[in-house]
C-alpha cells in the first residue's frame, strides 16, 4: 500500500459500508474498493489488519446474518486461531467496513468512525 492509498474492505449490500465509501469520496479520497465477499481473505492479511487495529478476531466477528453460531464460534472459550480460520473460509464472518488510510486502520461501524482516518 502506498503512503497515500486508502482501502475499504466493502460489502455493497451493507448500508453502513456504502455510507463510509460515500464519506471517503466526499472527503476527496478515491479508495481502492475491495469487495471482500468476492475476493475472500487470507489469514495473514486479516491478522495484519487486526494487529494494526489492536483487535482480536473475536472483536470483528459478525454474528448477525452469518453462520457464526452454527459453526460454534460464539461459544465460550473459542480461540482466535479458530475464529480466524473460519473467517478465511467464510468471509461474511468479518464485520465491515474496514478502512485503511495513512492515519490508521479501523472498523468503521458506525460510519462516523471513518472521520479520524480522513
HELIX and SHEET records of a PDB file:
HELIX    1   1 UNK A   15  UNK A   26  1                                  12    
HELIX    2   2 UNK A   36  UNK A   39  1                                   4    
HELIX    3   3 UNK A   43  UNK A   53  1                                  11    
HELIX    4   4 UNK A   57  UNK A   60  5                                   4    
HELIX    5   5 UNK A   80  UNK A   89  1                                  10    
HELIX    6   6 UNK A   91  UNK A   93  5                                   3    
HELIX    7   7 UNK A  111  UNK A  117  5                                   7    
SHEET    1   A 4 UNK A  32  UNK A  35  0                                        
SHEET    2   A 4 UNK A   7  UNK A  10  1                                        
SHEET    3   A 4 UNK A  98  UNK A 101 -1                                        
SHEET    4   A 4 UNK A 104  UNK A 107 -1                                        
END                                                                             
